[in-house]
Amino acid sequence: MSQFDKRNISMMMDFYEMTMANGYFLNGGQDTKVAFDVFYRRNPDNGGFAIFAGLEQVIEYIENMHFDPEDIEYLRSQKIFDENFLKFLETFRFTGDIYAFPEGTVMYPNEPFMTVIANLIDAQLVETAILAQVNHQSLIATKARRIVRAADGRLVSDFGARRAHNMDAAVYGARAAFIGGVNGTATVAAGQTFGIPVNGTMAHSWVMYFPSEYEAFKAYAELYPDSAVFLVDTYDVIHSGVPNSIKVAKDVLEPQGKRLKGIRIDSGDLAYLSKRVRKMLDEAGLNDCKIVVSNSLDEITISSLLSQGAAIDSFGVGERLITAKSEPVFGAVYKLVAVGENGAFVPRVKVSENPEKITNPGLKDIYRIYDENGHAVADMIATLGELVDMNQPFRYVDPAKPWKNRSFKNCTAKRLLQLYVKDGWRIKGLPTLEEIREYVKNQLSGEIWQEEQRFENPHKHYLDMTPDYYEMKMNLLYETRSQMIE
């Protein structure tokens, strides 16, 4: 467990998980094996993909899950739980298996990026905690990638802690944002816990504390001559902030052989001001001084600024990143897909009047299909253990157009779901945060079509099925429908 979080968060669950677990226990269902899939139905911001984040925290939760005496006493006080069930919880630990995509995998709607196979009670009790971790971090990682893409190679820093929904959201949001591609964070706890580069300069209060803006900048430069970045909009950017910055650069830094690293603008017309400031700095011989901007930025405002020719080198992005303001809900769900009966897993399907809410039943493998140039052309659902041989044309079914006869040719397939937890303990080493971040970058630069990365009307990534899997799903839907009372 990380140094940031030493709490026992095993009680992080919806009450119905505990009432159902009590019911399963009393009905003898605790030894029944089940499988639940974790998936989502729609990409945030109508984008072309999402980024999976939060796996490490899920595994930490699973390995440390237990109920303390005060937890048991609280449940007893509710006066609805059987005493034998409460005794069962006293020695409870999760003993199931967890399959997942590698953290940082680019993913798409309706494919399970995590599968939990466990005893019924075990699988039910972990639902909320798993969803809370992956919903939050996947959302922020996806939003961060959009912002980084809009910045087009310029530095992006997470400035969002004070606008986060709480301290956990700030710290784990910073982790997710780093996975998504931001260069650093202003959140010290995130830097300490996860090794994310930390950065930051001053607030307006520093400037206002001193008798004059010049004295504020001078004091800061004397303290931090190697990393001086001045906040120039406390009084007036053009007529005060930048002139005082230049004066301190000449009076204090250059006599030491130092250079002014940058100035930050936090208000006003950022496109107009950055161009004016760039001209002033260049004329003063400060061509290497960077211009940093902040103030309610996101991928839309950043794209707009750069389209206007803004002279900006770095973006500090706060509330609209850390809260994913444009779409603050990721929407991953946890659905039963199979139940153990007589030594085998029998598929289960959820049927709905809304076709998009009909689940993909059974134990399954998810494959990413690549063309001969290494581009990901589709993902494909197969029945668990089904042979997928790409050495010859491989027939697949597009579930939206099942009547078409289609095949993958000259393609390769990579299985995405991997076993990370066996019998409640991790069996697979986890990558470092830097490695996860690099994995995201490599996928988006080499595997994922640029057309899928557009902000507007992105290309849809196809989720196909093997013929055997599609036939199993259709037969199950038919059987389920035939059992309904009209």
C-alpha positions in Angstrom: 0.0 0.0 0.0 1.3 3.5 -0.8 2.7 5.8 1.8 -0.1 8.2 1.1 -2.9 5.8 2.1 -2.5 3.6 5.2 -6.2 3.5 5.9 -8.3 0.4 5.9 -10.8 1.2 3.2 -12.4 -2.3 3.1 -15.8 -0.8 4.1 -15.7 1.3 0.9 -18.8 -0.3 -0.6 -22.5 0.2 -1.2 -24.7 -1.2 1.6 -26.4 -3.5 -0.9 -23.2 -5.4 -1.3 -23.2 -6.3 2.3 -26.9 -7.2 2.4 -26.6 -9.4 -0.6 -23.4 -11.0 0.8 -25.4 -11.8 4.0 -28.2 -13.3 1.9 -25.7 -15.4 -0.2 -24.2 -16.6 3.1 -27.5 -17.7 4.5 -28.5 -19.4 1.3 -25.3 -21.4 1.0 -24.0 -19.5 -2.0 -20.7 -18.4 -0.6 -18.8 -21.2 -2.3 -20.3 -20.6 -5.7 -17.8 -19.3 -8.3 -18.9 -16.3 -10.4 -17.4 -13.9 -12.9 -18.0 -10.2 -13.2 -16.8 -8.0 -16.0 -15.8 -4.3 -15.6 -16.5 -2.2 -18.7 -17.9 1.1 -19.8 -20.4 2.1 -22.5 -19.3 5.5 -23.9 -16.0 7.4 -24.3 -15.8 10.6 -22.3 -16.3 13.9 -24.2 -17.5 11.8 -27.2 -13.8 10.9 -27.8 -12.4 8.0 -29.7 -11.0 6.0 -26.8 -10.2 6.0 -23.1 -7.1 5.2 -21.0 -7.3 2.5 -18.3 -5.8 3.7 -15.0 -6.1 2.7 -11.4 -5.2 -1.0 -11.6 -2.4 -0.7 -9.0 -4.7 0.8 -6.4 -7.3 -2.0 -7.1 -4.7 -4.6 -6.4 -3.5 -2.8 -3.2 -7.1 -2.7 -2.0 -7.7 -6.4 -2.8 -4.5 -7.5 -1.0 -5.2 -5.5 2.1 -9.0 -6.1 2.3 -10.1 -7.1 5.8 -12.7 -6.1 8.4 -11.5 -4.6 11.7 -13.4 -5.2 15.0 -15.0 -1.7 14.8 -16.2 -2.6 11.2 -17.9 -5.7 12.5 -19.4 -3.8 15.4 -20.8 -1.2 13.1 -22.4 -3.8 10.9 -23.8 -5.5 14.0 -25.4 -2.2 15.1 -27.5 -2.2 11.9 -29.4 -5.2 13.4 -30.0 -7.0 10.1 -26.9 -9.2 9.7 -26.7 -12.8 10.8 -24.2 -13.3 13.6 -22.6 -16.2 11.8 -22.1 -14.0 8.8 -20.4 -11.4 10.9 -18.1 -14.1 12.3 -17.3 -15.0 8.7 -16.3 -11.5 8.0 -13.9 -11.4 11.0 -11.4 -13.6 9.1 -12.4 -12.6 5.6 -9.9 -12.1 2.8 -10.4 -11.9 -0.9 -9.3 -15.2 -2.5 -10.3 -14.8 -6.1 -8.6 -14.0 -9.4 -8.4 -10.7 -11.3 -7.7 -10.4 -15.0 -7.1 -7.0 -16.4 -5.7 -5.0 -19.3 -2.2 -3.7 -18.5 -2.5 -0.3 -16.8 -2.3 2.5 -19.4 -4.0 0.4 -22.2 -6.0 2.4 -24.6 -9.5 0.9 -24.4 -12.9 1.1 -25.9 -16.6 0.8 -24.9 -18.3 -2.5 -24.1 -15.1 -4.5 -23.8 -14.2 -5.8 -20.3 -10.9 -4.2 -19.2 -11.1 -6.2 -16.0 -12.7 -9.5 -15.0 -13.1 -10.7 -11.4 -13.5 -14.5 -10.9 -14.1 -15.4 -7.3 -16.5 -16.9 -4.8 -19.8 -15.1 -4.9 -19.4 -13.1 -1.7 -15.8 -12.1 -2.5 -16.8 -10.9 -5.9 -19.8 -8.9 -4.6 -18.0 -7.1 -1.8 -15.3 -5.6 -4.0 -17.6 -4.0 -6.6 -17.8 -0.4 -5.4 -14.1 -0.1 -4.5 -13.0 -1.4 -7.9 -15.3 0.9 -9.7 -14.4 3.9 -7.6 -10.7 3.5 -8.4 -10.9 2.8 -12.1 -13.7 5.2 -12.9 -11.9 8.1 -11.3 -8.4 7.5 -12.6 -9.5 6.3 -16.1 -11.5 9.5 -16.4 -8.7 11.8 -15.4 -6.1 10.0 -17.5 -8.3 10.2 -20.5 -8.9 13.9 -20.0 -5.2 14.6 -19.4 -4.4 12.9 -22.8 -6.8 15.2 -24.6 -5.2 18.3 -22.9 -1.7 17.1 -23.7 -2.7 16.4 -27.3 -4.1 20.0 -27.6 -0.9 21.4 -26.2 1.0 19.9 -29.2 4.3 19.2 -27.5 4.3 22.1 -25.0 4.7 21.3 -21.3 1.5 20.7 -19.3 1.4 20.6 -15.5 -1.4 19.6 -13.2 -2.4 22.6 -11.0 -5.7 21.1 -9.8 -5.3 20.1 -6.2 -7.3 23.0 -4.7 -10.1 22.4 -7.1 -10.2 18.6 -6.6 -13.2 17.1 -4.9 -11.1 16.1 -2.0 -7.5 15.2 -1.0 -7.7 11.6 -2.5 -9.0 13.0 -5.7 -6.1 15.5 -5.9 -3.4 12.9 -5.2 -4.8 10.0 -7.3 -5.9 12.5 -9.9 -2.4 13.7 -10.3 -1.2 10.1 -10.7 -3.8 9.5 -13.4 -2.9 12.8 -15.1 0.7 11.8 -15.3 -0.3 8.5 -16.9 -2.2 10.6 -19.4 0.9 12.5 -20.3 1.2 15.7 -18.2 4.7 16.6 -17.3 4.4 17.3 -13.6 2.2 18.3 -10.8 1.9 21.0 -8.2 0.6 18.5 -5.6 3.4 17.7 -3.2 1.8 14.5 -1.8 1.5 13.1 -5.3 5.2 13.9 -6.0 6.2 12.3 -2.7 4.0 9.2 -3.2 4.4 8.5 -6.8 7.6 10.2 -7.8 5.9 12.6 -10.2 8.0 15.7 -10.9 6.7 18.6 -8.8 6.7 22.2 -9.9 5.3 25.6 -8.9 6.4 29.1 -8.3 4.4 31.7 -6.3 0.8 32.9 -5.7 -0.5 36.4 -5.9 -0.2 36.5 -2.1 3.6 36.5 -2.4 3.5 39.5 -4.6 1.0 41.3 -2.5 2.9 40.7 0.8 5.9 42.8 -0.3 5.7 46.6 -0.5 6.1 46.5 -4.3 6.0 44.0 -7.1 9.7 44.6 -7.9 10.7 43.8 -4.3 8.6 40.6 -4.4 10.3 39.4 -7.6 13.7 40.5 -6.3 13.3 38.5 -3.1 12.2 35.4 -5.0 15.1 35.6 -7.4 17.5 35.9 -4.5 16.0 32.8 -2.9 15.7 30.7 -6.1 18.1 32.1 -8.7 18.1 28.8 -10.7 14.4 28.4 -11.0 12.9 31.9 -11.0 9.4 32.1 -12.6 7.4 35.3 -11.7 3.6 35.6 -11.6 3.1 38.8 -13.5 -0.7 39.6 -13.4 -1.2 40.7 -9.8 -1.4 44.3 -10.8 -0.9 44.8 -14.6 0.9 42.4 -16.9 2.1 44.8 -19.5 2.8 47.9 -17.5 4.0 46.4 -14.3 4.5 42.6 -14.1 6.7 42.1 -17.2 8.8 45.3 -16.8 9.5 44.4 -13.2 10.4 40.9 -14.3 12.9 42.2 -16.8 14.4 44.6 -14.3 14.9 41.8 -11.7 16.4 39.6 -14.4 18.9 42.4 -15.2 19.5 43.6 -11.6 19.7 40.3 -9.7 20.0 37.3 -12.0 22.3 38.3 -14.8 25.1 39.6 -12.5 25.1 36.0 -11.1 25.3 34.5 -14.5 21.7 33.3 -14.1 18.7 33.6 -16.4 15.1 34.3 -15.8 13.4 30.9 -16.3 9.9 32.2 -17.0 6.8 34.3 -16.3 3.3 33.1 -15.6 0.1 34.8 -16.6 -3.1 33.7 -14.7 -5.8 36.1 -16.1 -6.8 38.2 -19.0 -6.7 37.6 -22.7 -4.0 35.0 -22.7 -3.5 34.9 -26.5 -3.1 38.7 -26.8 -1.0 39.0 -23.6 1.3 36.2 -24.5 2.2 37.8 -27.8 2.8 41.2 -26.3 4.9 39.7 -23.5 6.9 37.6 -25.9 7.8 40.7 -27.8 8.8 42.6 -24.7 11.0 39.7 -23.4 12.7 39.2 -26.7 13.5 42.9 -27.0 15.1 42.7 -23.6 17.3 39.9 -24.6 15.3 37.3 -22.7 14.5 35.1 -25.7 14.9 31.9 -23.5 12.4 33.1 -20.9 9.4 30.8 -21.0 5.8 32.0 -20.9 3.5 29.9 -18.7 -0.2 30.4 -18.6 -3.0 29.1 -16.3 -6.6 30.0 -15.6 -9.5 27.6 -16.4 -7.7 25.8 -19.2 -8.7 22.6 -21.0 -8.2 21.1 -24.4 -10.7 23.4 -26.1 -9.2 26.7 -24.7 -5.7 25.5 -25.4 -6.5 24.6 -29.0 -8.1 28.0 -29.4 -5.1 29.8 -27.9 -2.7 28.1 -30.2 -4.8 28.6 -33.2 -4.6 32.3 -32.5 -0.9 32.2 -32.5 -0.4 32.5 -28.7 3.2 32.6 -27.7 2.9 30.1 -24.9 5.5 27.5 -23.8 3.7 25.8 -21.0 0.2 25.3 -19.5 -0.8 24.9 -15.9 -4.2 23.1 -16.0 -6.3 23.0 -12.9 -10.0 22.5 -12.2 -11.0 21.4 -15.7 -8.4 18.6 -15.6 -8.7 17.4 -12.0 -12.5 17.3 -12.1 -12.8 16.4 -15.8 -15.3 19.3 -15.8 -16.7 18.8 -19.3 -17.7 15.2 -18.5 -17.2 14.3 -14.8 -18.5 10.7 -14.9 -16.7 7.8 -16.5 -19.5 5.3 -16.2 -17.7 1.9 -15.8 -20.0 -0.8 -14.6 -19.6 -4.2 -12.9 -21.8 -6.9 -14.3 -22.2 -10.6 -13.7 -21.3 -12.6 -16.8 -21.0 -16.2 -15.6 -21.9 -18.5 -12.7 -20.2 -21.8 -11.7 -22.4 -24.8 -12.1 -21.2 -28.4 -11.9 -17.6 -27.5 -12.4 -18.1 -25.2 -15.4 -19.0 -21.5 -15.9 -22.4 -21.0 -17.3 -22.8 -17.6 -19.2 -25.3 -15.0 -17.9 -26.6 -12.1 -19.9 -28.4 -8.9 -18.8 -31.2 -8.1 -21.2 -32.6 -4.6 -21.7 -35.0 -2.6 -23.9 -31.9 -0.4 -24.6 -29.7 -2.5 -26.9 -26.5 -0.8 -25.6 -27.2 -2.1 -22.2 -27.3 -5.8 -23.2 -24.2 -7.3 -21.8 -21.6 -9.6 -23.4 -22.0 -12.9 -21.5 -19.5 -15.5 -20.4 -15.8 -15.8 -19.8 -13.9 -14.3 -22.7 -10.7 -13.2 -24.2 -10.2 -9.8 -25.7 -7.8 -9.5 -28.6 -6.4 -6.4 -30.2 -6.0 -6.9 -34.0 -3.1 -5.2 -35.8 -2.6 -4.8 -39.5 0.7 -5.6 -41.2 1.9 -2.0 -40.4 1.3 -2.4 -36.7 -1.9 -0.3 -36.5 -4.7 -1.4 -34.3 -7.7 -2.0 -36.7 -10.2 -3.5 -34.2 -10.7 -5.3 -30.9 -12.3 -8.7 -30.9 -14.2 -10.7 -28.2 -13.6 -14.5 -28.2 -14.8 -17.2 -26.0 -12.2 -17.9 -23.3 -9.5 -20.3 -24.6 -10.9 -20.2 -28.2 -8.2 -20.6 -30.8 -7.5 -17.4 -32.7 -5.2 -18.2 -35.6 -4.2 -15.2 -37.7 -1.8 -17.2 -40.0 -4.7 -17.4 -42.4 -7.7 -15.2 -43.0 -9.8 -15.1 -39.8 -13.5 -14.7 -40.1 -15.1 -12.4 -37.6 -18.6 -10.9 -37.0 -19.4 -7.2 -36.7 -22.3 -7.4 -34.2 -23.8 -4.2 -35.8 -23.8 -5.8 -39.2 -23.7 -9.6 -38.6 -24.9 -10.5 -42.1 -21.7 -9.3 -43.7 -19.0 -11.9 -44.4 -15.7 -10.4 -43.2 -12.2 -11.6 -42.4 -9.0 -10.2 -40.9 -6.2 -10.8 -43.4 -2.4 -10.3 -42.9 -3.1 -9.4 -39.3 -1.8 -10.3 -35.8 -3.7 -10.6 -32.6 -2.6 -9.7 -29.0 -4.5 -10.9 -26.0 -5.2 -8.0 -23.7 -6.6 -9.5 -20.5 -3.8 -10.8 -18.2 -3.9 -12.5 -14.8 -2.7 -10.1 -12.1 -4.2 -11.6 -9.0 -4.4 -15.3 -8.2 -6.2 -16.5 -5.0 -6.1 -13.0 -3.7 -2.4 -12.3 -4.2 -0.6 -10.5 -7.0 1.3 -12.9 -9.2 2.5 -10.4 -11.8 4.9 -7.5 -11.3 3.5 -4.0 -11.9 5.2 -1.4 -14.1 6.5 1.9 -12.7 4.4 5.0 -13.3 7.0 6.2 -15.8 6.6 2.9 -17.7 2.8 3.2 -17.7 3.1 6.7 -19.0 5.5 5.6 -21.8 3.2 2.7 -22.7 0.3 5.2 -23.3 2.6 7.4 -25.4 3.8 4.5 -27.5 0.3 3.2 -28.2 -1.0 6.6 -29.3 2.1 7.5 -31.4 2.4 4.1 -33.1 -0.6 1.8 -32.8 -3.8 3.9 -32.5 -5.0 5.6 -35.7 -4.7 9.4 -35.6 -8.3 9.5 -36.8 -9.4 8.0 -33.5 -7.6 10.8 -31.7 -9.6 13.6 -33.2 -11.6 15.8 -30.8 -14.5 16.1 -33.3 -16.2 13.1 -34.8 -13.3 10.6 -34.2 -13.2 7.4 -36.1 -15.0 4.6 -34.3 -12.8 1.7 -33.2 -14.6 -1.6 -34.0 -15.4 -4.2 -31.4 -15.9 -7.4 -33.3 -16.7 -11.0 -32.2 -15.5 -14.4 -33.3 -18.3 -16.4 -34.9 -18.4 -18.9 -32.1 -18.7 -16.1 -29.4 -21.4 -14.3 -31.4 -23.4 -17.5 -31.9 -23.2 -18.3 -28.1 -24.5 -14.8 -27.3 -27.4 -14.9 -29.7 -28.4 -18.4 -28.5 -28.3 -17.2 -24.9 -30.4 -14.1 -25.8 -32.9 -16.3 -27.6 -33.1 -18.7 -24.6 -33.5 -15.9 -22.1 -36.2 -14.2 -24.2 -38.1 -17.5 -24.5 -38.3 -17.8 -20.8 -39.9 -14.4 -20.3 -43.6 -14.0 -19.7 -45.2 -11.9 -22.4 
